[in-house]
Amino acid sequence: MPIHNIQPLVALIAGILILVFPRLLNYVVALYLIIIGILGLTR
């Protein structure tokens, strides 16, 4: 896995974790991380 694919993957996982545990942050941040992660992986 190239190094530039790690950051979007981490963002995607962090977003999913925040959605599962919403007390960590709010849903807006979770959705932002998931979108950034998906966009990064599909480039």
C-alpha positions in Angstrom: 0.0 0.0 0.0 1.5 3.3 -1.0 2.1 5.8 1.7 -0.4 8.3 0.3 -3.2 5.8 0.8 -2.7 5.5 4.6 -4.1 8.9 5.5 -7.5 8.5 3.8 -7.8 5.0 5.3 -7.1 6.3 8.8 -9.6 9.1 8.2 -12.2 6.6 7.0 -11.7 4.3 10.1 -11.7 7.3 12.4 -15.0 8.5 10.9 -16.6 5.1 11.3 -15.4 4.9 14.9 -16.8 8.3 15.7 -20.2 7.3 14.2 -20.2 4.2 16.4 -19.2 6.2 19.5 -20.8 9.6 18.9 -19.7 10.9 22.3 -16.1 11.2 20.9 -17.1 14.0 18.5 -20.1 15.2 16.6 -21.6 13.7 13.5 -20.5 16.5 11.2 -16.8 15.7 11.9 -17.5 11.9 11.4 -19.2 12.5 8.0 -16.3 14.8 7.0 -13.7 12.2 7.8 -15.6 9.4 6.0 -16.0 11.6 2.8 -12.3 12.5 2.8 -11.4 8.9 3.3 -13.6 7.7 0.4 -12.4 10.4 -1.9 -8.8 9.7 -1.0 -9.1 6.0 -1.7 -10.9 6.4 -5.0 -8.3 8.8 -6.5 
